[in-house]
Structure formats: C-alpha cells, structure tokens
Amino acid sequence: MSKRTSVSATNGAVSSKTGIADEPSYNKQKDLLASTTGHFSLLKALHMADYITELNGFCGIMSVFSSLRYCLGDPSDKGNLWLALIFLPFGLFFDFMDGRVARWRKKSSMMGQELDSLADLISFGLAPACVAFCIGLRTPLDHVLLCFFVLCGLTRLARFNVTAANIPKDSSGKASYFEGTPIPTTLGIDALMAWWIREGWVHDSVPGGVWFVGTAFEVHPVVALFVVHGCLMCSKSLHVPKP
C-alpha cells in the first residue's frame, strides 16, 4: 500500500490538492519526465525510494515466474511453488522501506505513488492468485473469482491514489488510516496456502474439495477467501488504522 504521499519538506509546503510536497526535487522530477531529449532522463527522474519500489515489483514478477515454472514441471516437486511464496514477504519488506526512505529523504512524487501501487498489484494481487492456481484452483469459475480478487486490488489501489490527499494525516504527513484493508494483507492468505502446501493439501486434496463437479459451476469453495478479501479491500466504510 502506498505510503509515499504527503511527505513534508523542510523547504516547501504540502499541496492541499495533491498531497505532494512542493519541493525542488519534485519539480525537477516533473521536468525530467517531461523532457523530450535524453535517453536516460527517466532513470535520472527516479528517486532512491522509487528504485526500492522497483524491487517490490521485482519480487512479485519473480513470484509469478516461479509459479509458471512449477506448472511446467513435476507437480510433486514443490521447490518453485515455495519460491513463489517466499518472494512475497520480501515484496512487503521493500513496500515498507520505500515509504520510510521517501520520508527520510523528504522526497515524494506522483510517479512514486503510481509505481508503488503498480508494484503492490503484482506482488499482493496477481502473484497470490497465480499461487492459488498452482495449488489446484483451476476450474473456470475459480478463474473468474480469482480475477475478481485481482480486480478488487486494482480498483482499491486506484482509489487510494485518487483519495490519498483527502485522508486525515498526522504532523509528518502520514495518513491516519487505510480505506478498506490494505492489499499487502493478502500475505495472510499466502501463509495459509503455505500451510496447505506443507501438509500436502494441494490439487485433489485442496481443503473443502470441489463443489458442483461436472457442471458449469464447478468451484473450490476455498476461493471464497479471495472473494471476501477483495470485498474488504474495496470497502469504503472500513477504516484500518495505520501502524
């Protein structure tokens, strides 16, 4: 979840419209991004916190690739499946650190906010859905419901980027609460899937079994965990205090 808006600056005020510090580094980044010359102007525009956010995205992408490698190999060899799950807590670490670094360096940007949300979508939305597919949630209805979960994460992150400036903040510029559950809380489901893998409850042994076998509504009932979590992420009235 993005924690990189409304960083207070020692030499500038925070804009009430965007929630971004009106500081020289922010203006410099805008100029670099708008530049029509320079092959590496984009790299020059990125702050240190942005590169840490990229590492979050890297962890999510590697998790997805590990899931794909598992599907291509021997189902009894769960090495790549474990790798797919192991990358995700590291994504959370980098998601936490980018906000800390941005506040420490007093450098924030709209691009950093967008990068943070896109990386979160991969690491805590798409990657867990891929792991769920790997362990056996593979019916057409499973796919639709997992897609619903990822789209809820997408919508929740887009809403955060639009409304972040309107959420009450403390003196440091940190938002007081999340609207809906933050998408990194998907790690709770990841931990549950890790337990199932350790116990061998995958594929034909997924907890809850399969309902409506042989019909168009064939589904694994455990996919409801993803559906409920998706709904909680999109909740407007649920306010989760920030730690």
LINKALIN-V583090 format. One line per field, one symbol per residue. ss: DSSP state (H for helix, E for strand, C for the rest). psi: psi as a letter, one per 20 degrees, with the letter a starting at -180 (. if undefined). burial: I if it has 9 or more other C-alpha atoms within 8 Angstrom, else O. Layout:
# LINKALIN-V583090
ss = ???
psi = ???
burial = ???
This chain:
# LINKALIN-V583090
ss = CCCCCCCCECCECECCCCCCECCHHHHHHHHHHHCCCCCCHHHHHCCHHHHHHHHHHHHHHHHHHHHHHHHHCCCCCCHHHHHHHHHHHHHHHHHHHHHHHHHHHCCCCHHHHHHHHHHHHHHHHHHHHHHHHHHCCCCHHHHHHHHHHHHHHHHHHHHHHHHHHHCCECCCCCECEEECCCHHHHHHHHHHHHHHHHHCCCHHHCCCCCECCCCCCCECHHHHHHHHHHHHHHCCCCEEECC
psi = ppkjrlpqqikrrppighjppmrhhghggggghiqjqohkhghhiprghhhhhhhghgggghgghhgghghibphiojghghghhhhghhghghhghhhghghgiloqqhhhggggggghhghjfgghhhggghiinjqhhggghhgggghggggghggghhihiipqqahijpqhrqorpqhiiihghghghhggghijmrdijppibpqlpjrijpqohiihghgghghhhiphioooqp.
burial = IIIIIIIIIOOIIIIOOOIIIIIOOIIIIIOIIOOOOOOOIIOOIIOOIIIIIIIIIIIIIIIIIIIOIIIOOOOOOOOIIIIIIIIIIIIIIIIIIIIOIIIOOIIIIOOIIIIIIIIIIIIIIIIIIIIIIIIIIOIIIIIOIIIIIIOIIIIIIIOIIOOIIOIOIOOOIIIIIIIIIIIIIIIOIIOOIIOIIOOOIIOOOIOOIIIIOOOOOIIIIOIOOIIOIIIIIIIOOIIIOOO
